[in-house]
Amino acid sequence: MIKQILLKDRILTDKERKNLAILEVIRKNGPISRTDISKITELNIVTVSNYVNHYIKKGLVIEGELDESTGGRKPVLVELNPKAGYIVGVGLNMLNTVGVLVDLEINVISELKRDRVPENSELVIEKMVDLATEIIEKAEIDKTKIVGVGVGVPGIIDERGRTIRWPQSLGQKDLSVCLSIKDTFEKRLNIPTFVENDANAAVLGEKWLGLDRDVRHMLYMFSGVGCGILVNGEIYRGATGAAGELGIVSYKAASQEYTQQIATQLGRWEMDIGMIRYTREFLEKGEKSVVKDYVGGDLSQLNFKHIVRAVKEKDPVAVKVVERAGNDLGKKIAFLVNLFNPEIVVIGGGIEDCGAPLLDAIKSAVKEWAVEEASSQVKIIPSAFGENAVALGVVGIVAREVFAQA
């Protein structure tokens, strides 16, 4: 059983850093020889051999075939034993909740998706636990080998993951949920549980599971409301875990209308960057769009999925709305590009489903508004994992903890 302390809460010991470095290389590059592990990690071969031999005894790593020899004895290749443990990840997205069960190589064994409860409330957490329970019950694995559960949720989480505050959009009062997410999961599942902010989880998932290990500075734009920040290869959370909340709001000094007016500059806006609101405004002015047909003329039924569907059909109103949203978001990203000078900005959280019209508008705005030294080097890409990014990100957090404690 792994210790229930997240890597973010402590400084890694020398042994833990070596564990993490060696096992990450084996996971990403295995089968691999001890010599090649030594070259990539820059640890001496004796140290690598001692650590790898320990992992083999524990059943975490297995020896496989022999590598090609350049002369002399052929080196033995080693690889991670994927069946040594399993991890459950549950992520909350804009439209749904995703649950995944993976092995230690982060191969997805099973996956479930459920529509998200429309309001932010304690019921959302209960539904996430239900999803984790269901995916575990249906899994055809040795359930005693499930080493941890990762939970990715929006909002500001306290240091122990025991309460959460959901920042609301457009001048609405923030919602505090006093239900302990960690305790709720552990009581139902009896498995160590780790809780992380959705954007933080997603930025780690993109880095750890998808991108080159040399990427050190990255931003993950989680729809219009959050930003995961990677600085020198580590998540930046700030002093109290509130870093990355996009937009300012004052419940006393500003009306909802004023907050909406400044959303494209400093204010807080909706997860869809105002796309639903913009679409309604155009349709109410009499513009023609297939979106109106999707909802049978009832604009109160309009949702983000309708806009995604329409933009894929190249509906003029939908394309115009998405390009406007991309330009708005691009200006905020330009500010962050100037501030953090990242190598990569990942667009995710659901809005990336709008495709090229959104991404091209973001890129154009960043190029126009950010300083040339930063904008000319940054890559702006859609999430590699889409709606699975948060669930896989929290899986990565648990896996890193398992590796560090190996």
N, C-alpha and C positions, 0 to 999 in steps of 0.2 A: 504494500500500500504506500503510495507516495505521500510525502508530507504535504499538508494543505497550506502551503505558502507559495504565492506566486513569485516568479522571478523578479517582477517589478518591485516587490516589497523588501528586497534584500540585495546585498552585494554578493555576487557569486564568489565562492572560494576558488582557489587555483585548480583544485581537482574537478570542480563542477564546470569550470570553463573548458578544461581539457575534454571532459566527457562530452560536452555539448559540441565542441569543435569536431572531435573524431567521429561521433555518431551522426552528425549532420552530413559529413563528407561520405560516410558509408551509405547513408540513406539515399543521397542524391547521385552517387557515382558507382555504387556496388553493382556487380562484384568488382572488387578493387584490391590491389595488393597492399600490404603494410607499407612498402616503400613509397607507393604513390600517395597513401594517406599522409605519410611523413612530409612529402614534398608540398602537398596542398595546405596542410595545417601549419607547416614550418615547425613541427615538433620533432625532436630527434627520434630515430628509428627504435631505440631501446624503449623509450617512453611509450610510443605507439604500440609496440608489441606487447608490453606489459598490460596496457589498458585493454587491447583487443583480446588477449588471452583471458582476462577477467570477464569480458562480455560473453565470450564463448562458454565459459563455465556456468554463467548465469542463464544461458540459453537465449540471450538477447541478440547474439550474432552467431552465424554459422559459417563454417568453412566449406568452400565449394571446389570448383575445378582449378586446374593449374593454369597459370598465365604463360604466354609465350616467353621464352627465355632468349636473352641476347648473348648467352654463354654461361655455362655453369648450371647450377640447380634452378629448376623452375619455381617461381614464387607461387604460394598458395593464395588464392583469392578469397576474400571474405565478403559477406553481405548481411544485411539486417534480416533477422528472423521475424517476418511480418506477423506470425501467429503467437509471438511472445506476449502480446497485449493488444487490447482494443480500446478505442476512445469514442465517446458520443459527443457530437456537437449540435447545439440548437441555436439557430440565429433568427432574429426578428427583422423582417424587411418591410418595405413600404406597403406591399400588398399581401404578403404571406409569411408563414413561419416555416423554416426549413430544418429538418433534422437529418443528420448523417451518422452512420456508424462506420468507422474506418479501422484498418489495422495499423501497425506501427510504421508501415511504409506509406501511410496515408492513401492507401487504395480504398475507395468507397465500396463497402460491402453491401450496404443498403441505404436507402434514402426515402424520406417521406416529406410531403409538403401539404400544408393546410392553409386555408384562407385565414388571414389575420382578423382578430376581433377588431371592429372598426374604431373603438375608443381606447385610449390609454387608461388602463385600470389594472387592479389586482387580478382580474379575470384573465388578462393577457398572460401573466406569469403562470397561472394554473393551467392554461391551455398549452403552454410550452412544456410544462412538466408532463402533461398527458401525452404529448408527442414523443418526448424522450422515453416514457414508459412503454409506449406502443412499439417504438423501433427496437427497444431492447427485447421485449417479449417475442417479437417476430423473428429476431435474429437467430440463425442456426449456427451458433458459436458456443464456446465454453464461456458462459456468462461470468464465471469467477475471474476471468482474465480481463474484464473491463476495468481499466486502471483509473479512469477519470471521466468527468463530464465537463464540457465547456459550454458556457451560456453567453451569447452575445446580445445585448439589448441597448437601445438608444438611451441617452440621458446621462446624468452625472451620478456616478456610483460612489458610495462611500468606500473607505479603504478596505473594509472587510466584506464588501458586497452585500451588506445587510439591508440597505434601503436604496431607493433610487428616486431621482427627481427628473421628470420629463419636462424639458423646456418646450413650451407650446409656441405656436406660430402666431404672428400678426397680433401681438398685444394681448393674447389670452394669458391668464395667470398660469404659471407653472404648476404641474401636478406632482405632489410627493406621494410615493407609494411606500408605506412603512412595512409592508410584508417583506421579510428577509428572503431574497431570491436564493441565496446559498442554502439557508436552513430548509427552505421549502423543498428544494431538489434533493438534498441529502436525507431528509426525513422520509421522502417517498421512495428514493432509489437506493439508499444506503451505499452511495458511491461518492468519493471526494469530488466536490464541484467547485469550479472556478468561474467567476463572473467578470466580464469585460465589456466596456463600451463598444458598440457596433463598429464605429469607424476605426477605432484602435485595433479591434480584432481583424477587420478587413485589410488594413494596411500591412499588418504582420503576415496575414495569409498570402497576400500578393507577393510579398518579399520572400517569405520562407518557402512557399510551395511553388511559386511560379517564376520569379525573376532571377537574374544572375546574382550570385552571392556577393558580387562586388558593389552592388547598388547600396549606397549608404544614406542617401537623402531623398526622401520621397513623401508625397502628399497623396492621401486618398480622399477624394471628395465624395462623401456619402450623401447622395442626392443634394438637396439645397440646404441641409440643416447641420451637417457635421463634417468634421475634417480629421482624419487620422494623420498624425505627423510622425515621420521617421527621421531622426537626427542621429548621424553617426551609427546607423544600424540598429538603433533602439527606439522604441516608442517614447515619444515625449508627451507626458501627461500633465505637466505643470505641478504646482505646489499642492493642490488639493484634488487633482484628477479632473479638473474642468477644462483643460486645454482642448481646443478644437471645436468649441461651440461657436458656430458662425452667427454673427449678428448681435446687436445690442437691443435691449427693450426696457422700457420703464412703464410700469403699470399705473403709476401716479401722474407722471408728467406728460404722457403721450397717449393719444387715442388710438384705437385699432386702425383708423384711417391713416393717421400720420405714420404709424409703424409700417403700414403697407406702402406708403409713398416713398419711404427711405429704404425699403427692402433691398433695392438694387445697389445701395451704397453701404450703409452701416447697419440697417435694420435686419430683423429676423423675418424669414419668410417660410412658405410652405415647403414640404418635402419635394413637391413636383415643380418647384421654382415658379409657381404661379401659372402653370400651363392650363390647368382646368379653369381657373379664373379668367385668363386671357381668352380662352376658347369661348366661354359663355359670353364675354363682352362682344366678341366679333359676331356671334350668332344672333345675339339680341339686337345688333345693328342691322341685321338682315342679310349678312353674308351667307352664301351657299356652301354647305359642307356635308360630306357623307356622315359626319359625326352625328348630325341631327337625326339621320335615319337610324343610326345604331340605337338611339335611346327613344325612338318613337316620338320625337318632338319634345320629350320631357327632359329639359336641361338639368333638372335636379338629380337625374340619374347618371349624369355624365361622370366618368371616372378616368383615371390615367390610362387604363388599358385601351379605352376607346381612342385616345390620342395616339398611342403607339400604333394601333391598327391602322388608323387613318394616315399617319405619316408614311407608313410602309406602302400604302396605296397611292402615295404622292398627292394626297388631298391638299389643295392650295392653302386653305385655312390652317390645317394641322402643320404643314411645313413652315408657314409664317410664324405660328405660335412657338414651335420648337426652336426655330432660328432666333427668335426674340429671347427666349429663355436661355439659349446657349450664349448669346451676347451678354446678357445680364450676369450669368454665372462666370463667364470669361473675365469680366471686369474684376470680380472678387478674387478669382484665381490669379489674375495679374498682380493684384496687391500682395497675395501670399507668395507668389513667385519672386517678387522683389524682396519680400521679408525673409524668406527661407532659402531662396536660390536652390530649389530641388533639382535632382536629375530627371525625375519622372513625376508626373501627376496622373493618377489613375481616376477615371470617372466611373462611379459605381452607385450602388444603392437602389438601382432600378431605372434611373433616368438614362443610363447608357443604352437601353432598349430602343431609344429614339433614333439610334444609328448615326449615319454620316451627317445629316442636317444639324444635329446638336453638336457633334464633335467638331465639325468644320467651323461652326460659329464660335465655339469656345476658343479654338486655335487662333482664329482671326482676331478675336478680342484680346487675347493674351499677347499676340504679336504687336498689336497696336498700342496697348496700354502699359505693358511691362518694359523695364529697361532692356536694352538690346543684349547686354552681357548675360542676363539671366534668361530672357525669352528665346534667344537663338540656340541655346543648349538644351532646354527642357523638352522632354518628350511627353506628349499628352495622349494617353491611350485609354481604351475602355477596359473595364475589369475583365481579367482572364476567367474569373469564376462566376460572374453574373450574380444571380440570386443566392448562390451557394457560398459567396465570399465570406459572409459573417460566420456561418456554421463551420466552414473549413478554417477560418482564422482562429476561432477559439479552440478547435482541434489542435492547431499548431501550437497554441499556448500550452495546452496540456502535454503535448508530445515533447516540447522543449523541456518542460519540467521533469518528465520521465527520463529523458536523456541526461539532464544535468545531475540527477540523483542516481544515475546508473552505477 
